[in-house]
Amino acid sequence: MTVRNRWSWLGRVAALLILAAVHPIGAHHSFAMYDHERTLNLRGTVTRFQWTNPHAYLELDVPNRSGGGVTHYSLECTSINMMQRAGWRSSDIKAGDRVKAVAAPLLNGQPAGLLLEVTLPDGRKLEPGVPAATTFKRTPDTEN
Amino acid sequence: MPATNTGPNGARGAVRRALVSLTVALACAAAAAGQGRAQQAGSAPAPDITGSWERYGFGGGRGGGDPQAAALRPPPAPQPPLKPMYLKEWQARVQAAREADAKGQPLATGYTHCLPDGMPSMMAAMFPLEILQSRGQVTIIEEAFTQVRRIHLDRPQKALADVEPGFFGYSVGRWQGDTLVVDTIGIKEDVRYQNTPHSSQMRITERIRLVSPQVLWDEITIEDPVTLEKPWTVTYAYRRTPDYSLLEYVCEDNREYADDKGVQQIRIGPAK
């Protein structure tokens, strides 16, 4: 393990501990309606980035894998105050942007999810700072 | 009016007026300079707690990097010492919320309806706080839902019947040495702290003090002759965040809503 890798690993452990610690009071709203056991890896075109409190929303058209057409997903973020503290700006995403989103799906099967991470057209990755984000098991992305 | 006029409205009068204005301006400036600190009757000025703060010490969270953190972490919060019939109701509510979460069907809360915490929940400060000390008043703002409470200094508390119940109640406070002691009454019965039932007679006493130059504690004691067997004390700790300026927060479009069973849902779309 190189020195750099070791630090990166330590950083991840530290981040996990911090997120686990803030969990009890990290959110005003329950995220229990989202599946903690799998994530969606979505590539699509942004139709709207709703920059509002209490939560922001990323609206995404995702081409269907078969049969043509698109499925529209509404992806819930956290408070825009939390997002601003994590470095986000309302101008980071706009309609027409092609992005990759990692989201925990709604348990009731509707096409919606909790955004955990988004990769912007310029390759920049942003996280909305979902409390205890590490408790959502990530499904490997098979489309790399 | 001729410039040589030496009457009260003439040049000499103008000089006198200018001197008076200057004196008033200097006095105002001095008063303004002192306004950052609340006036304390008699002796030393009140401690300076003006500025922004973040909740601190909840199990090593954001304050975890501070070497002094462990020593300045407040004692853990006990369960509410409710009288048996209220305890039963509270336990049932907590259990129902836990079971709903486990089923992935969380129960809607006040937040689902864009409602603020109210007192004393806002002092749990999920989002940053700002404290402002001005003459005769300490104002506490919580960023989330732009919650504001006003603590009127050195004034008698009102009679309960004279306070219209609300989210933040009516607060009076006084500095006792280094501690701001605040008395709050008049919290609406449906404004609940940690789901705990309370009556219109609930009284909140806070002891707010700096435990180090950078760490502020708020020891909150709740008394309620109807629902509580004995006073219930919970302490929150905050650390100074001098570089942070509170952001605006308007609950503008909550797409989470309560369905007819009281379960939280979200509105899907619109696409554009």
Interface residues (C-beta under 8 A of the other chain):
Chain A: L17 I18 A21 V22 P24 I25 G26 A27 H28 H29 S30 A32 M33 Y34 D35 T47 R48 Q50 T52 N53 P54 H55 Y57 E59 D61 H72 S74 E76 S79 N81 Q84 A95 L106 L107 N108 Q110 P111 A112
Chain B: R55 F58 G59 G60 G61 R62 G64 A100 D101 A102 G104 Q105 P106 L107 T109 Y111 T112 C114 A124 M126 F127 E143 A144 L247 Y249 V250 C251 E252 D253 N254 R255 E256 Q264 Q265 I266 R267 I268 G269 P270 A271 K272
